[in-house]
């Protein structure tokens, strides 16, 4: 038996790993690569071709870097079941359709200019029809229930504490009388995040595939993040500006809305207008309501006190229509606009950046990881000007970031989690994935210093026997 690290090896986006056990092939995640348009498109198509003949796919959660390439995979010929928690299945139904819509809309917008310039037209990676077709393959399952997905491959989900429905995967693999237990974290969450429960322990595994997004640094606590949000909101308000926040539509957006609700209830920020400009966010809010089994106790108590809850329409406006989104461009008073995508690589956030990044009264606030070569990373790294929709805009707005909103475990959390896994059984090796070179190298050194290992950092496409 072996595992091939096809995507998400030594990079953050595009997670895709393939197990081969006997004659069976099982995929773990199927994420979109993000970054330079042409390179990302090539990688997404290549990975779909490599995985299309697999027998099954198991998804850890609904974020695009772990599930966003599913329609490409299905269109390439994948015919197996896609196993996910019920919440992940429901989120993917909304998110994959929305991803396809954004790709179609961005392609149409760019093709108008390309036609005038006589340049070759671009096509979306997949369409809404492809996204809808892929949902026929999904099977929703509960946490802590074991399922056989292929001969010699059985798995169960545990709560990852990352976003609604996120899961750790515990796999029992059998081949020629040998039995190996493999754990895969997907994206490991943090303790004390709002809304969702804390991560569970992957007990007694022989090998652990561990993410390393923040392997080189610790982040602010959720409490510190809320305090920083309070400061940024009030400073922007005093300047008479708008706060523009690129945020993932699932997870990060809800955490922000939750904290803004708390800050307003405690009268720590003014009651300025708050807009979540994303059709997906409306759907996601309803999906959150359908899955209280994923809530922590604090979220449950707030819902009992207020029927709308922190995510309700009583303190935030969810913007669905294009016309209402365009109206936000004419706002002259202070406001908060939260919009996808979180790395500013597509969607309505591009229009809000285009109209607001040149005004020094405004603030661009990043609350999540910005991968290399994304627009968000260029802005965060201090670019004086950026290209949006093939036009250049000066960056005059103030740029801020809050690390405490990451739903990923930080360095201390990752090291502590690996130690706990090792204590629970006979850990024989750790594979580090989903991290850039600095983070993954630092985490590997930290694990080795603690006597955990061997620690392996697979290269893209590398195959390792188990």
N, C-alpha and C positions, 0 to 999 in steps of 0.2 A: 504494500500500500504506500501511496505517496501523496504529497500535496504540492500543487503548482501555484506559485504566487504570480498571477497574471496581471493584476492591477492593484493599485494602492501600495505597491512595494517601493519604499524610499520616496514616496510622494503622498500627498494628503487626499487627493480626489481619486475617483475611479476604482473603488475597492472591488476586487473580484479574485477569488481564490477557488481552485478546483481540486477536490479530493478524488483520487482513483483508488477504489477498493475492489479487488477482484476484477470483474468486468464492468463494475458500476462507476459512473462519474457523477459527482454531486458538487454543485456550485455553492459557494458561500458569498452572498451579496452580488450585486450587479450594478455598480454605481457609474454615474457620468463622470468623465474626465472634464475638468474645467481649466481654462487658460487661453492660450493663443488659439483663435478660432479654427484654423486649418489643422493644426496639430491635434487639438482636442477631438475634432471630428474624425480624423484618421484613427486615433486610438480607440474611440468608441466603436467604430465599425469593425476594426480588427478584433477587439475583444469579444464582440458579439459573434463573430465568425468562429473564434476559438471555443466559445462556450455553447454553441447552438446544438451540439449533439449530446449534451449532458442529459442525464436521466431525471434530475431534479435540481431545484434552486431553493435555498433556505435564506431568507432575508432577516437581518437583524433589526432594521427599522426603516422608516420611510424617507429619510433625508436623501436628496438627490445624489450625493456622492456615494451612496450605498444602494439605492434602488432606482435611480433615474435612467439607467440604460436598459431597463427591462423591456420596453417596447421594441428597441433595436434588436435585442436578443430574440424575441418572439418573431419579429419580422424576418430575422435571419434563418428561422426554421426550428427554434426550440419548441418542443412539444410536451415537456414534462410538467409536473405540478410545481407551483411556487408556494412554499410553505412560509407562513408569517403569522404573527399574533392577529387577533381580530381587529384591534385598533390600527395596526400597521396596514392591514388589508384595506380598511376603510379610508385611511389617510392616503394610501397609494391611489385609490380610485379617484380621489380629487386631485392629488399632486401630479400624477402622470398626465392626466388630461390637461391640467393647467400648464405643465411644462411644454406639452405639444402645442398648445395654443400660443404660448409666448414665442416658441420657435417659429411657428407659422407667421405670427405678426411681425417679428423682427426681420424675418426673411422678406416679407412683403414690403416693409418699410425700406430696407436696404436696396431691394431690387428696383424700386422706383428710381433711385439715383443711378444704379448701374445701367438701367435701360437708357437713360439720358446720356450717360458717358460711353455707351456702346461696350460695356464690360460684361463678362460672363455672369449669368444669374446664379444665385445660391439656392439650395434646397434645405428645408428643415431636416434635421436628423430623423425625426419621425413625426407623424401626424396624429391628430386627435383620434382618428379611426384606429391607428396602430395602438394607441394607449388603451382604448376601450377593448380592443381584441385581446390585449395582454391580460386584462382582468379576468378573463374566462379561465385562466390557469391557476388563479389564487385559491389557496385552501387556508382558512383561518383557524388557528388552534390556540388553546389556552396555555398559560404558563404551567410548568411542572407536570405536563402530560407527555409521555414518551410515544413517539411515532417512528415506524420503520418507513424510510423513504426510498430505499433501494436494497437489494441483497447485501447484507453485511454492514448496513448503515442505519443506525437508529439515533434519534436526537430528541432533546427536550429543550424548552425555553425557560430561562430565568430572567427576572427583571433587571435591566441594565441601568435604570434610573437616569436615562439620557433625555428622551422625549416621550410623549404619550405612546405606549405600546412597544417601546424599544426593548430589545431582548439580548441576552447573552445566550450562546448556543453551546450546549454540552452534547458531544457526539460519542457514541459507542461504536467502534469500528472492529469488524471481525473478518479475518482472512486466513485460510489454511490453518485453523486452530489457534491463531494469534489474536489477541484482543488488546486494542489500544483505546484509551479515552482522551479525547481532544476537546479543549475549551477554546472558544473564540469570543472575544469581547465585543466585536463590532466597535461601536463608540461607547466607552465606559463613562457613565455619568458621575456626578459628584454628590456628596452628602448635603442635605439641607437645601436642595433646590426647591423653588416653589412648584406647586401643582403635583409633581410626580413623586413617587416613593424613592428611597435611597437604593443604590445598587445592591444586589444580592451576591453572595459568594459562589464562585464556580468550584465546587468541592471535588477533591480527589481526582484531578486530571493528570495524565502522563505528560501531555504537551499543552502549552498555552500560546495562542496567537493573541498578542496584546497590542492595542493601538498605542501610538506615541506622539500624538499631536502636540502636546505640551510637555514632552519629555525633558526639556531643558529649562523649564521655569515654573514657578508657582504663580497662581493667579490670586487676585483679590477674592475675599469671601463674598457670598451673596449679600451680607449686610453692608460690607464696604462698597459693593457695586451699587446698592440702592442709594447710599450717601453720595457717591460720585454722580449718579443720575440726577439727584436733587440739585447738586451744584451746577451741572451743565445746563439743566433746564432754567434755573434762575438766572444764570449769567446771560444766556441767550435771550431770555425774556427782557432783561434790563437793557440789552442793546437794541431791542425792538425787532429782533430777527426771528427766523424760523429754524427749527431743529429738524434736520433731515436724517433719518436713520435707516440705512440699508439693513434689513433683517430677514433671516429665513422665515418663511411663512408659517412654519410649524416648529414650535418649541421656543425659539428666541422671541418671536413676536408676542406670544402669549405671556412669557415671563416679563417682558417690558410693560405690557398692558397691566399685568398683575401689580407690578411695582408702582406704576403711575397711579393706579387705583388706591394703593396704600398711602402713597405720598399725598394725594389729594384729600383722602379721608382724614389724614393727620394734619392737614393744612400746612404742609411743608413746601408746596409749590402752588402757584396760582391756578385758577380754573380756566386755563387757556384751552382752545379747541385741540382735540386729539383726533387724528385721522389714521386709520389703517387702510391704506390704498392698495387693496388686493382682493380680487374676486375670490381667490382661494381662501383668504382669511375668514370670509363669511361661512364657507363650507366647513372649514376646519373647526370653527367655534361650535357648530352643530355636532361635529364628530366628537369633540371633547365632551359634549353633554351626553353622548351615547355611551361613554366608557368611564363611568365613575369607578370601575374596578381598578383603574390606574392611578387614582388620586391619593395624595397623602392626607393626613388628618387635618392639617391647617386649611387646605382647600375645601375639604368637606365641611368644616365648621363655618367658613365664610359663605358657602352656598346655603347652609341652613339659616344663616343670619339675614342674607340678602338673596332673594329668589333669582335675581339676575346674576349675582356673583361678580367676581373681579373681571370676567371676560364679557360681561353683558353690554348692551347698547346704551345703558343709562349714563355712561361717562365717556364713551368713545364712539366715533362714527366709523362704520365699516363701509368703504367705498367700493362699489361693484362696477358701475357703468363707466365707460370711457368718457362720456360727457362730464360726469361728476369729477372724474380724475383730472380732466383738463381744467375744470374750474379752480382747482387748487393752485394752478399757476398764477391766478390773479389775486390770491390772498396777499394783503398788505399788512395785516396785523400779525403779531406773534402766534405761532401754532407749532404743533408737533406732527410731523408726517412720517409714518413708519411704512416702508414699502419693500417689496422683494425685487431682486434677489439679494441674499445676504452678502455676496461678494461683488455686487454691482456688475454682474456679467450679462444681465438681460432683464426684461420686464419693465414695469413702470418706474422703478427707481432711477433708471437712466434718464427719463424725462424730468424727474424732480431734480436730479443733479444738474442736468443741462440748464435748467431755469434758475437754480439757486447757488451753484458753486462759485459764481463770480461776485457774490455780494458779501462784503466783509461783516455785515451784521449777522449773517447766518452761521450755523454750525453744522458740520457733517460729523455725525457720531457713529463710530463703528463699535459694535458690541459682540462681534464674533470673529473667528479666525479668517484671515484673508490669505488665500493661497498665492503662491508665486505666479506672476504674469497675469493676474486678474486686475481689473480696473480698481477695485477696492484696495488692493495691495499698493498700487502705484500712488493713489491718493494718500494712503496712510504713510507711505515712505517719504512723503514730502514733495511730490512732483509739483512744479510750478504751473504746469498746464497739462491737460489730459484730452485725449480724443474720445468723443462720445458721438456715436452714429457717424463716424468718419469726419467729424468736424472738431476743431481744437477749441478748448475753453480754458481761460485762466482760472487758477485755483486761488480765490481770494477769501473764501469762507474759512472760518476757524475749523480745524480738524482735530477731533478728540477721539479717544478710544477708552473703553472700559473692559478690562480683561475678566472681571468678575462675573460677566454674563455668559461666559463659556459654559456649555453643558457638558464639557469634557473634564474628566479627572486631570488634575495638573500633575507636576512631577512627583510631589509628595504623595498624592493620591494613588498614582500608578505604582510607585515603589511599595507602598503599604499594601496595595491590593495583591501584587505579585507575591509578597511575603506571606500574606494570609492564604493564598492558594497553595503555596509550597508547604505551609504548616498542615494543610488539610489532607495531604496525601503524599504520593511519591512523584513529585514533579521532576521530569527528566530533561526538559528543555523548553526554552521560550523563544518564539519567533516574534520579532518586532516589525510592525507594519504601520501604515497610515501616519507617516511623519516625514518631515523634511530632514535633510542630512544632519543639520546641527542638533535637532531635537532627538532624533533616533540614536545618534552617536552618544549623546549625553546620557540618555536613559540606559543604553546598553552598559556604559561604564558604571552607572549607579547600581544596576542590578548585579553586575559582577562583583563590585565592592561589597555587596551584601551576601555574597556566596550563593547567589541564585544563578543557575545556569545548567548546561551551557546556554549562552544567549546568541542567537543567530539573527542576522539582518539580511534577509533574502533580497537578491536583485530582481528586477522585473523579469518575469518569465522563468525564474529559477524553480527547479523541481527538487524536492527533498524527500527521501524515503522516511517512513515512520516505522 
